[in-house]
């Protein structure tokens, strides 16, 4: 039996500066290949095109990456494609606390993506912004799930987690 989803969000990497970095990397790579082609002339080896795969793979990876979050009576489901293709469910019976919080993505987790904190803050799934659903499990582990809809997430959480 499926339970009614009270909160649903899909986020993607759409920050202009991330794409600018990838375009710059692609441009530098193209420039280096052209320069190498001019030097090598008749001895140019197609293997020199291999470095193009790195920025192209970066484009594809970021374009198709997405963070899906759902909150329902069962718990919190999260899927960070391409790292998870199925939802990972965190049932309410293993969650000690769930709150919406403000955090610093760079200082707390080292940036965006699938991150691990070196400072005891646990794991994070985030793609943009500085708001997230902070889970503290009964066994002490922590997980932060980024959100662009903090008020809606807090409202959904209030149905399942008592305010302290």
Rosetta constraint file for C-alpha pairs under 8 A:
AtomPair CA 3 CA 72 HARMONIC 6.28 0.50
AtomPair CA 3 CA 73 HARMONIC 6.01 0.50
AtomPair CA 3 CA 74 HARMONIC 6.99 0.50
AtomPair CA 4 CA 72 HARMONIC 5.95 0.50
AtomPair CA 4 CA 73 HARMONIC 7.11 0.50
AtomPair CA 5 CA 70 HARMONIC 6.55 0.50
AtomPair CA 5 CA 71 HARMONIC 5.83 0.50
AtomPair CA 5 CA 72 HARMONIC 4.57 0.50
AtomPair CA 5 CA 73 HARMONIC 7.62 0.50
AtomPair CA 6 CA 70 HARMONIC 7.49 0.50
AtomPair CA 6 CA 71 HARMONIC 5.70 0.50
AtomPair CA 6 CA 72 HARMONIC 5.47 0.50
AtomPair CA 6 CA 156 HARMONIC 5.69 0.50
AtomPair CA 7 CA 69 HARMONIC 7.68 0.50
AtomPair CA 7 CA 70 HARMONIC 5.37 0.50
AtomPair CA 7 CA 71 HARMONIC 5.00 0.50
AtomPair CA 7 CA 72 HARMONIC 7.08 0.50
AtomPair CA 7 CA 152 HARMONIC 6.85 0.50
AtomPair CA 7 CA 153 HARMONIC 6.24 0.50
AtomPair CA 7 CA 156 HARMONIC 5.99 0.50
AtomPair CA 8 CA 68 HARMONIC 7.46 0.50
AtomPair CA 8 CA 69 HARMONIC 5.67 0.50
AtomPair CA 8 CA 70 HARMONIC 4.49 0.50
AtomPair CA 8 CA 71 HARMONIC 6.69 0.50
AtomPair CA 9 CA 67 HARMONIC 7.93 0.50
AtomPair CA 9 CA 68 HARMONIC 5.71 0.50
AtomPair CA 9 CA 69 HARMONIC 5.25 0.50
AtomPair CA 9 CA 70 HARMONIC 6.62 0.50
AtomPair CA 9 CA 147 HARMONIC 7.66 0.50
AtomPair CA 9 CA 149 HARMONIC 7.72 0.50
AtomPair CA 10 CA 66 HARMONIC 6.70 0.50
AtomPair CA 10 CA 67 HARMONIC 5.59 0.50
AtomPair CA 10 CA 68 HARMONIC 4.49 0.50
AtomPair CA 10 CA 69 HARMONIC 6.54 0.50
AtomPair CA 11 CA 66 HARMONIC 5.55 0.50
AtomPair CA 11 CA 67 HARMONIC 5.09 0.50
AtomPair CA 11 CA 68 HARMONIC 6.54 0.50
AtomPair CA 11 CA 127 HARMONIC 6.84 0.50
AtomPair CA 11 CA 147 HARMONIC 7.83 0.50
AtomPair CA 11 CA 148 HARMONIC 7.75 0.50
AtomPair CA 12 CA 63 HARMONIC 7.78 0.50
AtomPair CA 12 CA 65 HARMONIC 6.30 0.50
AtomPair CA 12 CA 66 HARMONIC 4.68 0.50
AtomPair CA 12 CA 67 HARMONIC 6.48 0.50
AtomPair CA 12 CA 127 HARMONIC 6.39 0.50
AtomPair CA 13 CA 18 HARMONIC 7.97 0.50
AtomPair CA 13 CA 62 HARMONIC 6.29 0.50
AtomPair CA 13 CA 63 HARMONIC 7.13 0.50
AtomPair CA 13 CA 65 HARMONIC 7.04 0.50
AtomPair CA 13 CA 66 HARMONIC 7.18 0.50
AtomPair CA 13 CA 127 HARMONIC 5.65 0.50
AtomPair CA 13 CA 128 HARMONIC 6.94 0.50
AtomPair CA 14 CA 18 HARMONIC 7.70 0.50
AtomPair CA 14 CA 19 HARMONIC 7.74 0.50
AtomPair CA 15 CA 19 HARMONIC 6.90 0.50
AtomPair CA 15 CA 128 HARMONIC 7.57 0.50
AtomPair CA 16 CA 20 HARMONIC 6.15 0.50
AtomPair CA 17 CA 21 HARMONIC 6.24 0.50
AtomPair CA 18 CA 22 HARMONIC 6.50 0.50
AtomPair CA 19 CA 23 HARMONIC 6.11 0.50
AtomPair CA 19 CA 59 HARMONIC 7.90 0.50
AtomPair CA 20 CA 24 HARMONIC 6.06 0.50
AtomPair CA 21 CA 25 HARMONIC 6.18 0.50
AtomPair CA 22 CA 26 HARMONIC 6.12 0.50
AtomPair CA 22 CA 55 HARMONIC 6.20 0.50
AtomPair CA 22 CA 58 HARMONIC 7.06 0.50
AtomPair CA 22 CA 59 HARMONIC 6.93 0.50
AtomPair CA 23 CA 27 HARMONIC 6.06 0.50
AtomPair CA 23 CA 55 HARMONIC 7.89 0.50
AtomPair CA 24 CA 28 HARMONIC 6.12 0.50
AtomPair CA 25 CA 29 HARMONIC 6.15 0.50
AtomPair CA 25 CA 55 HARMONIC 6.37 0.50
AtomPair CA 26 CA 30 HARMONIC 6.18 0.50
AtomPair CA 26 CA 52 HARMONIC 7.01 0.50
AtomPair CA 26 CA 55 HARMONIC 5.51 0.50
AtomPair CA 26 CA 56 HARMONIC 7.62 0.50
AtomPair CA 27 CA 31 HARMONIC 6.09 0.50
AtomPair CA 28 CA 32 HARMONIC 6.17 0.50
AtomPair CA 29 CA 33 HARMONIC 6.22 0.50
AtomPair CA 29 CA 51 HARMONIC 6.85 0.50
AtomPair CA 29 CA 52 HARMONIC 6.44 0.50
AtomPair CA 30 CA 34 HARMONIC 6.16 0.50
AtomPair CA 30 CA 52 HARMONIC 7.43 0.50
AtomPair CA 31 CA 35 HARMONIC 6.12 0.50
AtomPair CA 32 CA 36 HARMONIC 6.07 0.50
AtomPair CA 33 CA 37 HARMONIC 6.03 0.50
AtomPair CA 33 CA 48 HARMONIC 6.65 0.50
AtomPair CA 33 CA 49 HARMONIC 6.87 0.50
AtomPair CA 34 CA 38 HARMONIC 6.28 0.50
AtomPair CA 35 CA 39 HARMONIC 6.40 0.50
AtomPair CA 36 CA 40 HARMONIC 6.01 0.50
AtomPair CA 36 CA 44 HARMONIC 7.74 0.50
AtomPair CA 37 CA 41 HARMONIC 5.58 0.50
AtomPair CA 37 CA 44 HARMONIC 5.81 0.50
AtomPair CA 40 CA 44 HARMONIC 5.17 0.50
AtomPair CA 44 CA 48 HARMONIC 7.72 0.50
AtomPair CA 46 CA 50 HARMONIC 7.70 0.50
AtomPair CA 49 CA 53 HARMONIC 7.82 0.50
AtomPair CA 50 CA 54 HARMONIC 7.97 0.50
AtomPair CA 51 CA 55 HARMONIC 7.81 0.50
AtomPair CA 52 CA 56 HARMONIC 6.27 0.50
AtomPair CA 53 CA 57 HARMONIC 5.75 0.50
AtomPair CA 54 CA 58 HARMONIC 6.19 0.50
AtomPair CA 55 CA 59 HARMONIC 6.20 0.50
AtomPair CA 56 CA 60 HARMONIC 6.31 0.50
AtomPair CA 57 CA 61 HARMONIC 5.94 0.50
AtomPair CA 58 CA 62 HARMONIC 6.08 0.50
AtomPair CA 59 CA 63 HARMONIC 5.93 0.50
AtomPair CA 60 CA 64 HARMONIC 6.16 0.50
AtomPair CA 61 CA 65 HARMONIC 5.93 0.50
AtomPair CA 61 CA 82 HARMONIC 7.63 0.50
AtomPair CA 64 CA 81 HARMONIC 7.49 0.50
AtomPair CA 64 CA 82 HARMONIC 7.59 0.50
AtomPair CA 65 CA 80 HARMONIC 7.14 0.50
AtomPair CA 65 CA 81 HARMONIC 5.17 0.50
AtomPair CA 65 CA 82 HARMONIC 5.86 0.50
AtomPair CA 66 CA 79 HARMONIC 7.98 0.50
AtomPair CA 66 CA 80 HARMONIC 5.74 0.50
AtomPair CA 66 CA 81 HARMONIC 5.32 0.50
AtomPair CA 66 CA 82 HARMONIC 7.62 0.50
AtomPair CA 66 CA 127 HARMONIC 7.91 0.50
AtomPair CA 67 CA 78 HARMONIC 7.23 0.50
AtomPair CA 67 CA 79 HARMONIC 5.83 0.50
AtomPair CA 67 CA 80 HARMONIC 4.47 0.50
AtomPair CA 67 CA 81 HARMONIC 6.48 0.50
AtomPair CA 67 CA 125 HARMONIC 7.52 0.50
AtomPair CA 67 CA 126 HARMONIC 7.38 0.50
AtomPair CA 67 CA 127 HARMONIC 7.27 0.50
AtomPair CA 68 CA 77 HARMONIC 7.99 0.50
AtomPair CA 68 CA 78 HARMONIC 5.62 0.50
AtomPair CA 68 CA 79 HARMONIC 5.15 0.50
AtomPair CA 68 CA 80 HARMONIC 6.38 0.50
AtomPair CA 69 CA 76 HARMONIC 7.23 0.50
AtomPair CA 69 CA 77 HARMONIC 5.68 0.50
AtomPair CA 69 CA 78 HARMONIC 4.59 0.50
AtomPair CA 69 CA 79 HARMONIC 6.66 0.50
AtomPair CA 70 CA 76 HARMONIC 5.77 0.50
AtomPair CA 70 CA 77 HARMONIC 5.06 0.50
AtomPair CA 70 CA 78 HARMONIC 6.53 0.50
AtomPair CA 71 CA 75 HARMONIC 5.91 0.50
AtomPair CA 71 CA 76 HARMONIC 4.61 0.50
AtomPair CA 71 CA 77 HARMONIC 6.36 0.50
AtomPair CA 71 CA 153 HARMONIC 7.99 0.50
AtomPair CA 71 CA 156 HARMONIC 6.77 0.50
AtomPair CA 71 CA 157 HARMONIC 7.48 0.50
AtomPair CA 72 CA 76 HARMONIC 6.57 0.50
AtomPair CA 72 CA 156 HARMONIC 7.90 0.50
AtomPair CA 73 CA 160 HARMONIC 7.42 0.50
AtomPair CA 74 CA 91 HARMONIC 5.72 0.50
AtomPair CA 74 CA 92 HARMONIC 6.57 0.50
AtomPair CA 75 CA 89 HARMONIC 6.59 0.50
AtomPair CA 75 CA 90 HARMONIC 5.51 0.50
AtomPair CA 75 CA 91 HARMONIC 4.24 0.50
AtomPair CA 75 CA 92 HARMONIC 4.90 0.50
AtomPair CA 76 CA 89 HARMONIC 5.77 0.50
AtomPair CA 76 CA 90 HARMONIC 5.20 0.50
AtomPair CA 76 CA 91 HARMONIC 6.50 0.50
AtomPair CA 76 CA 92 HARMONIC 7.60 0.50
AtomPair CA 77 CA 87 HARMONIC 5.71 0.50
AtomPair CA 77 CA 88 HARMONIC 5.43 0.50
AtomPair CA 77 CA 89 HARMONIC 4.37 0.50
AtomPair CA 77 CA 90 HARMONIC 6.22 0.50
AtomPair CA 78 CA 87 HARMONIC 5.34 0.50
AtomPair CA 78 CA 88 HARMONIC 5.31 0.50
AtomPair CA 78 CA 89 HARMONIC 6.59 0.50
AtomPair CA 78 CA 145 HARMONIC 7.99 0.50
AtomPair CA 79 CA 83 HARMONIC 7.82 0.50
AtomPair CA 79 CA 84 HARMONIC 5.39 0.50
AtomPair CA 79 CA 85 HARMONIC 6.63 0.50
AtomPair CA 79 CA 86 HARMONIC 6.31 0.50
AtomPair CA 79 CA 87 HARMONIC 4.69 0.50
AtomPair CA 79 CA 88 HARMONIC 6.09 0.50
AtomPair CA 80 CA 84 HARMONIC 5.22 0.50
AtomPair CA 80 CA 85 HARMONIC 7.39 0.50
AtomPair CA 80 CA 114 HARMONIC 7.91 0.50
AtomPair CA 80 CA 125 HARMONIC 7.20 0.50
AtomPair CA 81 CA 85 HARMONIC 5.82 0.50
AtomPair CA 84 CA 88 HARMONIC 7.66 0.50
AtomPair CA 90 CA 94 HARMONIC 7.01 0.50
AtomPair CA 90 CA 95 HARMONIC 7.23 0.50
AtomPair CA 91 CA 95 HARMONIC 6.77 0.50
AtomPair CA 92 CA 96 HARMONIC 7.99 0.50
AtomPair CA 92 CA 160 HARMONIC 7.62 0.50
AtomPair CA 94 CA 137 HARMONIC 5.76 0.50
AtomPair CA 94 CA 138 HARMONIC 5.70 0.50
AtomPair CA 94 CA 139 HARMONIC 7.87 0.50
AtomPair CA 95 CA 135 HARMONIC 6.74 0.50
AtomPair CA 95 CA 136 HARMONIC 6.16 0.50
AtomPair CA 95 CA 137 HARMONIC 4.32 0.50
AtomPair CA 95 CA 138 HARMONIC 5.70 0.50
AtomPair CA 96 CA 135 HARMONIC 7.54 0.50
AtomPair CA 96 CA 136 HARMONIC 5.58 0.50
AtomPair CA 96 CA 137 HARMONIC 4.85 0.50
AtomPair CA 96 CA 138 HARMONIC 4.71 0.50
AtomPair CA 97 CA 134 HARMONIC 7.77 0.50
AtomPair CA 97 CA 135 HARMONIC 5.70 0.50
AtomPair CA 97 CA 136 HARMONIC 5.04 0.50
AtomPair CA 97 CA 137 HARMONIC 6.70 0.50
AtomPair CA 97 CA 161 HARMONIC 6.99 0.50
AtomPair CA 98 CA 133 HARMONIC 6.59 0.50
AtomPair CA 98 CA 134 HARMONIC 5.55 0.50
AtomPair CA 98 CA 135 HARMONIC 4.57 0.50
AtomPair CA 98 CA 136 HARMONIC 6.49 0.50
AtomPair CA 98 CA 157 HARMONIC 6.98 0.50
AtomPair CA 98 CA 161 HARMONIC 6.66 0.50
AtomPair CA 99 CA 133 HARMONIC 5.60 0.50
AtomPair CA 99 CA 134 HARMONIC 5.30 0.50
AtomPair CA 99 CA 135 HARMONIC 6.78 0.50
AtomPair CA 99 CA 154 HARMONIC 6.84 0.50
AtomPair CA 99 CA 157 HARMONIC 7.34 0.50
AtomPair CA 100 CA 131 HARMONIC 7.00 0.50
AtomPair CA 100 CA 132 HARMONIC 5.52 0.50
AtomPair CA 100 CA 133 HARMONIC 4.47 0.50
AtomPair CA 100 CA 134 HARMONIC 5.95 0.50
AtomPair CA 100 CA 150 HARMONIC 6.31 0.50
AtomPair CA 100 CA 153 HARMONIC 7.16 0.50
AtomPair CA 100 CA 154 HARMONIC 5.86 0.50
AtomPair CA 101 CA 131 HARMONIC 5.71 0.50
AtomPair CA 101 CA 132 HARMONIC 5.45 0.50
AtomPair CA 101 CA 133 HARMONIC 6.29 0.50
AtomPair CA 101 CA 134 HARMONIC 6.42 0.50
AtomPair CA 102 CA 130 HARMONIC 5.58 0.50
AtomPair CA 102 CA 131 HARMONIC 4.59 0.50
AtomPair CA 102 CA 132 HARMONIC 6.41 0.50
AtomPair CA 103 CA 108 HARMONIC 6.95 0.50
AtomPair CA 103 CA 130 HARMONIC 5.27 0.50
AtomPair CA 103 CA 131 HARMONIC 6.22 0.50
AtomPair CA 103 CA 132 HARMONIC 7.34 0.50
AtomPair CA 104 CA 108 HARMONIC 5.44 0.50
AtomPair CA 104 CA 109 HARMONIC 7.57 0.50
AtomPair CA 104 CA 130 HARMONIC 5.92 0.50
AtomPair CA 105 CA 109 HARMONIC 5.38 0.50
AtomPair CA 105 CA 110 HARMONIC 6.25 0.50
AtomPair CA 105 CA 111 HARMONIC 4.95 0.50
AtomPair CA 105 CA 112 HARMONIC 6.40 0.50
AtomPair CA 105 CA 129 HARMONIC 7.80 0.50
AtomPair CA 105 CA 130 HARMONIC 6.30 0.50
AtomPair CA 106 CA 110 HARMONIC 4.21 0.50
AtomPair CA 106 CA 111 HARMONIC 4.21 0.50
AtomPair CA 106 CA 112 HARMONIC 7.51 0.50
AtomPair CA 107 CA 111 HARMONIC 7.58 0.50
AtomPair CA 108 CA 117 HARMONIC 6.43 0.50
AtomPair CA 108 CA 119 HARMONIC 7.35 0.50
AtomPair CA 108 CA 121 HARMONIC 7.19 0.50
AtomPair CA 109 CA 115 HARMONIC 5.95 0.50
AtomPair CA 109 CA 116 HARMONIC 6.12 0.50
AtomPair CA 109 CA 117 HARMONIC 4.76 0.50
AtomPair CA 109 CA 118 HARMONIC 7.54 0.50
AtomPair CA 109 CA 121 HARMONIC 7.81 0.50
AtomPair CA 109 CA 123 HARMONIC 7.89 0.50
AtomPair CA 109 CA 124 HARMONIC 7.04 0.50
AtomPair CA 110 CA 115 HARMONIC 7.11 0.50
AtomPair CA 110 CA 117 HARMONIC 7.26 0.50
AtomPair CA 111 CA 115 HARMONIC 7.39 0.50
AtomPair CA 112 CA 125 HARMONIC 7.49 0.50
AtomPair CA 112 CA 126 HARMONIC 5.36 0.50
AtomPair CA 112 CA 127 HARMONIC 5.29 0.50
AtomPair CA 112 CA 128 HARMONIC 6.85 0.50
AtomPair CA 113 CA 124 HARMONIC 7.58 0.50
AtomPair CA 113 CA 125 HARMONIC 5.74 0.50
AtomPair CA 113 CA 126 HARMONIC 5.22 0.50
AtomPair CA 113 CA 127 HARMONIC 5.64 0.50
AtomPair CA 114 CA 123 HARMONIC 7.51 0.50
AtomPair CA 114 CA 124 HARMONIC 5.89 0.50
AtomPair CA 114 CA 125 HARMONIC 4.84 0.50
AtomPair CA 114 CA 126 HARMONIC 6.77 0.50
AtomPair CA 115 CA 123 HARMONIC 5.69 0.50
AtomPair CA 115 CA 124 HARMONIC 5.03 0.50
AtomPair CA 115 CA 125 HARMONIC 6.42 0.50
AtomPair CA 116 CA 121 HARMONIC 7.98 0.50
AtomPair CA 116 CA 122 HARMONIC 5.97 0.50
AtomPair CA 116 CA 123 HARMONIC 4.48 0.50
AtomPair CA 116 CA 124 HARMONIC 6.28 0.50
AtomPair CA 117 CA 121 HARMONIC 5.48 0.50
AtomPair CA 117 CA 122 HARMONIC 5.39 0.50
AtomPair CA 117 CA 123 HARMONIC 6.13 0.50
AtomPair CA 117 CA 124 HARMONIC 7.77 0.50
AtomPair CA 118 CA 122 HARMONIC 7.88 0.50
AtomPair CA 121 CA 142 HARMONIC 6.32 0.50
AtomPair CA 121 CA 143 HARMONIC 7.73 0.50
AtomPair CA 122 CA 141 HARMONIC 6.45 0.50
AtomPair CA 122 CA 142 HARMONIC 4.62 0.50
AtomPair CA 122 CA 143 HARMONIC 5.63 0.50
AtomPair CA 122 CA 144 HARMONIC 7.57 0.50
AtomPair CA 123 CA 142 HARMONIC 6.35 0.50
AtomPair CA 123 CA 143 HARMONIC 4.86 0.50
AtomPair CA 123 CA 144 HARMONIC 6.29 0.50
AtomPair CA 124 CA 143 HARMONIC 5.57 0.50
AtomPair CA 124 CA 144 HARMONIC 4.52 0.50
AtomPair CA 124 CA 145 HARMONIC 5.85 0.50
AtomPair CA 124 CA 146 HARMONIC 7.53 0.50
AtomPair CA 125 CA 143 HARMONIC 7.87 0.50
AtomPair CA 125 CA 144 HARMONIC 6.28 0.50
AtomPair CA 125 CA 145 HARMONIC 4.97 0.50
AtomPair CA 125 CA 146 HARMONIC 6.07 0.50
AtomPair CA 126 CA 132 HARMONIC 7.99 0.50
AtomPair CA 126 CA 144 HARMONIC 7.83 0.50
AtomPair CA 126 CA 145 HARMONIC 6.00 0.50
AtomPair CA 126 CA 146 HARMONIC 4.44 0.50
AtomPair CA 126 CA 147 HARMONIC 7.55 0.50
AtomPair CA 127 CA 146 HARMONIC 6.83 0.50
AtomPair CA 128 CA 146 HARMONIC 7.22 0.50
AtomPair CA 128 CA 147 HARMONIC 7.90 0.50
AtomPair CA 128 CA 148 HARMONIC 7.66 0.50
AtomPair CA 129 CA 146 HARMONIC 7.50 0.50
AtomPair CA 129 CA 147 HARMONIC 7.59 0.50
AtomPair CA 129 CA 148 HARMONIC 6.89 0.50
AtomPair CA 130 CA 146 HARMONIC 7.28 0.50
AtomPair CA 131 CA 146 HARMONIC 5.87 0.50
AtomPair CA 131 CA 147 HARMONIC 5.67 0.50
AtomPair CA 131 CA 148 HARMONIC 6.75 0.50
AtomPair CA 131 CA 150 HARMONIC 6.44 0.50
AtomPair CA 132 CA 144 HARMONIC 6.03 0.50
AtomPair CA 132 CA 145 HARMONIC 5.23 0.50
AtomPair CA 132 CA 146 HARMONIC 3.99 0.50
AtomPair CA 132 CA 147 HARMONIC 4.96 0.50
AtomPair CA 132 CA 148 HARMONIC 7.89 0.50
AtomPair CA 132 CA 150 HARMONIC 6.92 0.50
AtomPair CA 133 CA 144 HARMONIC 5.55 0.50
AtomPair CA 133 CA 145 HARMONIC 5.04 0.50
AtomPair CA 133 CA 146 HARMONIC 6.24 0.50
AtomPair CA 133 CA 147 HARMONIC 6.89 0.50
AtomPair CA 133 CA 150 HARMONIC 7.79 0.50
AtomPair CA 133 CA 153 HARMONIC 7.44 0.50
AtomPair CA 134 CA 142 HARMONIC 7.30 0.50
AtomPair CA 134 CA 143 HARMONIC 5.99 0.50
AtomPair CA 134 CA 144 HARMONIC 4.49 0.50
AtomPair CA 134 CA 145 HARMONIC 6.54 0.50
AtomPair CA 135 CA 142 HARMONIC 5.62 0.50
AtomPair CA 135 CA 143 HARMONIC 5.10 0.50
AtomPair CA 135 CA 144 HARMONIC 6.07 0.50
AtomPair CA 136 CA 140 HARMONIC 6.23 0.50
AtomPair CA 136 CA 141 HARMONIC 5.95 0.50
AtomPair CA 136 CA 142 HARMONIC 4.61 0.50
AtomPair CA 136 CA 143 HARMONIC 6.63 0.50
AtomPair CA 137 CA 141 HARMONIC 5.32 0.50
AtomPair CA 137 CA 142 HARMONIC 6.18 0.50
AtomPair CA 147 CA 153 HARMONIC 7.79 0.50
AtomPair CA 149 CA 153 HARMONIC 6.16 0.50
AtomPair CA 150 CA 154 HARMONIC 6.04 0.50
AtomPair CA 151 CA 155 HARMONIC 6.19 0.50
AtomPair CA 152 CA 156 HARMONIC 6.28 0.50
AtomPair CA 153 CA 157 HARMONIC 6.11 0.50
AtomPair CA 154 CA 158 HARMONIC 6.12 0.50
AtomPair CA 155 CA 159 HARMONIC 7.11 0.50
AtomPair CA 156 CA 160 HARMONIC 7.59 0.50
AtomPair CA 157 CA 161 HARMONIC 5.91 0.50
AtomPair CA 158 CA 162 HARMONIC 6.57 0.50
AtomPair CA 158 CA 163 HARMONIC 7.25 0.50
